[in-house]
């Protein structure tokens, strides 16, 4: 009976360690893509589609910090990109902010 309990405990231990190893997330295969954009480093393929966690206030603040003024009509589109109208250097532009923090003007 004692041997049976030891064997059952050993099997439970090894089974739980196998499950723990399989739940680790896989590494990003595109390691050179920045997770968050900085003022000096931006993803060249921006704006990048993805789940955006910026609130409307945070999105507007980031756009203003990037030098845009009169931010209006700020909306999150179905691709996860904040879209707005703004001005920069006295010119009207359309501005996009993706989930990485990349800001692109057109």
Backbone as CSV, one residue per row, in Angstrom:
resi,resn,N_x,N_y,N_z,CA_x,CA_y,CA_z,C_x,C_y,C_z
1,UNK,0.822,-1.188,0.000,0.000,0.000,0.000,0.868,1.255,0.000
2,UNK,1.941,1.207,0.816,2.839,2.357,0.902,3.499,2.619,-0.459
3,UNK,3.904,1.546,-1.144,4.518,1.685,-2.473,3.529,2.261,-3.484
4,UNK,2.276,1.895,-3.366,1.244,2.410,-4.264,1.058,3.909,-4.065
5,UNK,1.066,4.381,-2.814,0.943,5.808,-2.532,2.147,6.582,-3.061
6,UNK,3.326,6.029,-2.900,4.541,6.686,-3.400,4.502,6.765,-4.921
7,UNK,4.082,5.690,-5.561,3.997,5.666,-7.024,2.956,6.682,-7.518
8,UNK,1.820,6.771,-6.843,0.775,7.717,-7.238,1.258,9.151,-7.060
9,UNK,1.972,9.433,-5.981,2.511,10.772,-5.748,3.543,11.137,-6.811
10,UNK,4.393,10.187,-7.185,5.410,10.437,-8.214,4.755,10.719,-9.561
11,UNK,3.746,9.960,-9.913,3.041,10.178,-11.190,2.366,11.539,-11.189
12,UNK,1.736,11.921,-10.093,1.075,13.231,-10.008,2.089,14.359,-10.128
13,UNK,3.248,14.195,-9.497,4.291,15.214,-9.571,4.783,15.397,-11.003
14,UNK,5.100,14.286,-11.673,5.606,14.382,-13.045,4.546,14.898,-14.008
15,UNK,3.316,14.520,-13.816,2.233,14.991,-14.690,2.019,16.485,-14.529
16,UNK,2.091,16.991,-13.301,1.893,18.428,-13.114,3.049,19.231,-13.688
17,UNK,4.263,18.714,-13.657,5.390,19.444,-14.233,5.315,19.464,-15.754
18,UNK,4.750,18.435,-16.359,4.561,18.427,-17.814,3.562,19.501,-18.219
19,UNK,2.458,19.628,-17.488,1.460,20.643,-17.805,2.025,22.049,-17.611
20,UNK,2.822,22.239,-16.600,3.400,23.557,-16.346,4.297,23.991,-17.494
21,UNK,5.000,23.070,-18.104,5.901,23.411,-19.200,5.144,23.754,-20.480
22,UNK,3.979,23.212,-20.686,3.240,23.466,-21.920,2.464,24.775,-21.895
23,UNK,2.318,25.433,-20.757,1.556,26.670,-20.699,2.409,27.913,-20.916
24,UNK,3.710,27.754,-21.099,4.583,28.900,-21.329,4.336,29.442,-22.731
25,UNK,4.110,30.760,-22.874,3.858,31.322,-24.199,5.083,31.223,-25.095
26,UNK,4.845,31.050,-26.363,5.920,30.967,-27.344,6.548,32.337,-27.552
27,UNK,7.807,32.353,-27.909,8.511,33.607,-28.180,7.994,34.223,-29.470
28,UNK,8.081,35.539,-29.559,7.665,36.268,-30.755,8.618,35.926,-31.893
29,UNK,8.143,35.369,-33.010,9.045,35.027,-34.104,9.617,36.251,-34.816
30,UNK,9.014,37.403,-34.631,9.498,38.630,-35.264,10.083,39.528,-34.182
31,UNK,11.235,39.142,-33.656,11.819,39.807,-32.513,12.258,41.236,-32.741
32,UNK,12.381,41.674,-33.990,12.825,43.041,-34.215,11.677,44.038,-34.279
33,UNK,10.452,43.584,-34.126,9.304,44.484,-34.093,9.162,45.028,-32.681
34,UNK,9.203,46.342,-32.494,9.114,46.887,-31.139,7.724,46.684,-30.545
35,UNK,7.685,46.383,-29.268,6.402,46.218,-28.592,5.738,47.570,-28.373
36,UNK,6.545,48.577,-28.096,6.031,49.918,-27.866,6.922,50.900,-28.611
37,UNK,6.313,51.798,-29.326,7.073,52.794,-30.071,7.581,53.870,-29.123
38,UNK,8.703,54.443,-29.470,9.254,55.568,-28.723,9.372,56.740,-29.683
39,UNK,9.605,57.949,-29.184,9.725,59.089,-30.096,10.827,58.921,-31.145
40,UNK,11.864,58.132,-30.833,12.966,57.951,-31.787,12.921,56.618,-32.513
41,UNK,12.044,55.711,-32.108,11.991,54.373,-32.694,10.546,54.008,-32.981
42,UNK,10.209,53.847,-34.249,8.835,53.552,-34.637,8.839,52.419,-35.643
43,UNK,7.844,51.571,-35.588,7.716,50.456,-36.518,7.507,51.004,-37.921
44,UNK,8.321,50.559,-38.850,8.253,51.060,-40.223,6.962,50.672,-40.929
45,UNK,6.288,49.642,-40.464,5.044,49.203,-41.105,3.807,49.773,-40.422
46,UNK,3.986,50.776,-39.599,2.874,51.370,-38.845,1.891,52.067,-39.769
47,UNK,0.630,52.151,-39.382,0.060,51.636,-38.150,-0.170,50.125,-38.220
48,UNK,0.069,49.463,-37.101,-0.019,48.013,-37.019,-1.372,47.608,-36.450
49,UNK,-2.041,46.710,-37.139,-3.340,46.209,-36.692,-3.158,45.351,-35.452
50,UNK,-4.053,45.484,-34.479,-3.991,44.649,-33.280,-4.870,45.189,-32.180
51,UNK,-4.994,44.406,-31.130,-5.833,44.782,-29.986,-5.220,45.988,-29.290
52,UNK,-5.948,47.085,-29.257,-5.441,48.346,-28.717,-5.960,48.542,-27.304
53,UNK,-5.060,48.759,-26.356,-5.469,48.934,-24.965,-5.468,50.397,-24.520
54,UNK,-5.121,51.330,-25.425,-5.152,52.740,-25.068,-6.596,53.199,-24.901
55,UNK,-6.855,53.941,-23.852,-8.169,54.561,-23.704,-8.220,55.769,-24.637
56,UNK,-9.393,56.332,-24.801,-9.533,57.505,-25.662,-8.670,58.662,-25.139
57,UNK,-8.669,58.859,-23.840,-7.860,59.935,-23.244,-6.370,59.693,-23.465
58,UNK,-5.922,58.453,-23.264,-4.516,58.130,-23.475,-4.119,58.322,-24.935
59,UNK,-4.995,57.915,-25.854,-4.710,58.073,-27.278,-4.569,59.554,-27.630
60,UNK,-5.497,60.372,-27.147,-5.436,61.808,-27.431,-4.168,62.417,-26.834
61,UNK,-3.836,62.052,-25.603,-2.628,62.579,-24.963,-1.368,62.215,-25.755
62,UNK,-1.277,60.994,-26.241,-0.107,60.579,-27.025,-0.002,61.373,-28.322
63,UNK,-1.135,61.600,-28.965,-1.132,62.363,-30.217,-0.699,63.805,-29.954
64,UNK,-1.203,64.397,-28.888,-0.821,65.768,-28.533,0.665,65.830,-28.175
65,UNK,1.160,64.862,-27.412,2.581,64.821,-27.044,3.487,64.690,-28.266
66,UNK,2.952,64.135,-29.355,3.732,63.983,-30.586,3.741,65.269,-31.414
67,UNK,3.094,66.332,-30.918,3.152,67.619,-31.593,1.925,68.002,-32.396
68,UNK,0.847,67.256,-32.248,-0.386,67.564,-32.972,-1.304,68.396,-32.075
69,UNK,-2.114,69.236,-32.701,-3.058,70.080,-31.968,-4.452,69.884,-32.553
70,UNK,-5.432,70.415,-31.861,-6.824,70.377,-32.316,-7.268,68.962,-32.695
71,UNK,-6.964,67.998,-31.845,-7.342,66.601,-32.110,-8.859,66.487,-32.016
72,UNK,-9.473,65.984,-33.080,-10.934,65.884,-33.135,-11.352,64.577,-33.796
73,UNK,-12.603,64.199,-33.570,-13.200,63.005,-34.178,-12.362,61.756,-33.920
74,UNK,-11.848,61.596,-32.699,-11.016,60.452,-32.319,-11.904,59.233,-32.141
75,UNK,-11.625,58.196,-32.934,-12.426,56.969,-32.884,-11.517,55.761,-33.060
76,UNK,-11.861,54.673,-32.362,-11.151,53.408,-32.490,-11.810,52.605,-33.601
77,UNK,-11.048,52.256,-34.645,-11.655,51.523,-35.763,-11.664,50.019,-35.502
78,UNK,-12.220,49.252,-36.435,-12.356,47.810,-36.261,-11.027,47.059,-36.355
79,UNK,-9.945,47.710,-36.719,-8.615,47.097,-36.790,-7.791,47.389,-35.535
80,UNK,-8.379,48.118,-34.563,-7.681,48.446,-33.332,-6.795,49.668,-33.448
81,UNK,-7.079,50.547,-34.402,-6.268,51.744,-34.619,-7.114,52.975,-34.318
82,UNK,-6.559,53.859,-33.472,-7.236,55.122,-33.186,-7.044,56.046,-34.384
83,UNK,-8.131,56.610,-34.891,-8.114,57.527,-36.037,-8.627,58.883,-35.572
84,UNK,-7.985,59.960,-36.034,-8.422,61.301,-35.647,-8.045,62.304,-36.721
85,UNK,-8.634,63.480,-36.609,-8.233,64.628,-37.414,-7.497,65.566,-36.475
86,UNK,-6.446,66.200,-36.961,-5.657,67.102,-36.126,-4.941,68.100,-37.014
87,UNK,-4.179,68.987,-36.388,-3.331,69.915,-37.143,-1.905,69.796,-36.628
88,UNK,-0.964,70.008,-37.541,0.449,70.054,-37.179,1.122,71.050,-38.097
89,UNK,1.842,71.967,-37.506,2.501,73.037,-38.267,1.501,73.812,-39.118
90,UNK,0.284,73.968,-38.590,-0.745,74.736,-39.270,-1.460,74.007,-40.388
91,UNK,-1.159,72.723,-40.593,-1.787,71.946,-41.672,-2.702,70.881,-41.088
92,UNK,-3.866,70.694,-41.723,-4.800,69.653,-41.304,-4.288,68.301,-41.769
93,UNK,-4.318,67.316,-40.869,-3.854,65.965,-41.190,-4.787,64.932,-40.570
94,UNK,-4.765,63.737,-41.139,-5.424,62.587,-40.523,-4.335,61.849,-39.747
95,UNK,-4.627,61.488,-38.504,-3.630,60.865,-37.631,-4.121,59.483,-37.198
96,UNK,-3.192,58.520,-37.154,-3.489,57.166,-36.687,-2.550,56.816,-35.543
97,UNK,-3.077,56.110,-34.539,-2.281,55.623,-33.414,-2.584,54.148,-33.238
98,UNK,-1.551,53.291,-33.377,-1.779,51.851,-33.233,-1.481,51.381,-31.817
99,UNK,-1.678,50.085,-31.582,-1.512,49.529,-30.233,-0.069,49.592,-29.737
100,UNK,0.900,49.720,-30.644,2.301,49.811,-30.253,2.689,51.235,-29.865
101,UNK,1.819,52.192,-30.144,2.125,53.585,-29.852,2.658,54.342,-31.059
102,UNK,2.700,53.686,-32.218,3.140,54.344,-33.445,2.107,55.371,-33.878
103,UNK,2.564,56.562,-34.227,1.688,57.631,-34.706,2.058,57.938,-36.153
104,UNK,1.055,57.869,-37.013,1.271,58.090,-38.439,0.289,59.164,-38.910
105,UNK,0.798,60.130,-39.664,-0.055,61.200,-40.208,-0.105,61.081,-41.722
106,UNK,-1.263,61.419,-42.268,-1.436,61.400,-43.729,-1.931,62.749,-44.184
